[in-house]
Structure formats: C-alpha cells, structure tokens
Amino acid sequence: MGMSGYVMDIEEQFIDKCADIAIDSESFEEYAKRTIKAFSMVPHLSGQEISDIIEDVWYEMTVQLGGN
C-alpha cells in the first residue's frame, strides 16, 4: 500500500469513528465536542477539512436515522 492509500484508509477510519459518535449523540453540539478526541487521527487535514467531514457525517447519519 502506498502512502496515499494509507492516508485514505486513515481518513476512512476517522469518518467511521465520527459516524459511531453521531449515532450515540443527542445533538450536533454533543457530537462535535466528542469528535474533538478523534482529530489526532487525521493530523494532515486542515481544520476546515475536518469541520467539513464532521458536518457531512452528521448530516448523513441524521438522514439515515430519521433526524436527530
């Protein structure tokens, strides 16, 4: 596996972790606070990229689960 494959795998793990946290969270605020602990998984991403992922995952999970 090349470096780009490794980076993509790490990003996918981060997304999966965010999804798990979203399922267990009562609100976006709780979810956002809890995802801070996972930021260290993706040190190569900018704050804006991480923020975009967090928002996208929350949206996708709330759509799948019927709203939160």
C-alpha positions in Angstrom: 0.0 0.0 0.0 1.3 3.4 -1.0 1.3 6.4 1.2 -1.9 7.8 -0.5 -3.6 4.5 0.2 -2.6 4.7 3.9 -3.8 8.3 4.2 -7.2 7.4 2.6 -7.5 4.5 5.0 -6.9 6.8 8.0 -9.4 9.3 6.7 -12.0 6.5 6.3 -11.3 5.3 9.8 -11.9 8.9 11.0 -15.2 9.1 9.1 -16.3 5.7 10.6 -15.4 7.0 14.1 -17.4 10.1 13.5 -20.4 8.0 12.4 -20.2 5.9 15.5 -20.1 9.1 17.7 -23.0 10.6 15.7 -25.2 7.5 16.4 -24.5 7.9 20.1 -25.0 11.7 20.3 -28.2 13.5 21.3 -27.3 16.8 19.5 -24.8 18.2 17.0 -23.2 20.1 19.8 -22.6 16.9 21.8 -21.4 15.2 18.6 -18.9 18.0 17.7 -17.5 18.1 21.2 -17.0 14.3 21.2 -15.3 14.2 17.8 -12.6 16.5 19.0 -10.9 13.5 20.6 -10.6 11.9 17.2 -8.9 14.9 15.5 -5.4 13.4 16.1 -6.3 10.6 13.7 -6.0 13.0 10.8 -3.2 15.5 11.5 -2.7 16.0 7.8 -6.1 17.6 7.3 -6.8 21.3 7.9 -9.3 22.4 10.5 -11.7 23.3 7.6 -11.4 19.8 6.1 -12.1 18.2 9.5 -15.1 20.5 10.1 -16.5 19.7 6.6 -16.2 15.9 7.3 -17.8 16.3 10.8 -20.7 18.2 9.3 -21.1 15.8 6.3 -21.1 12.8 8.6 -23.7 14.3 11.0 -26.0 15.2 8.0 -25.6 11.7 6.5 -26.3 9.9 9.9 -29.3 12.1 10.7 -30.8 11.4 7.3 -30.2 7.7 7.7 -31.6 7.6 11.2 -34.5 9.8 10.5 -33.3 13.0 12.1 -31.7 13.8 15.4 
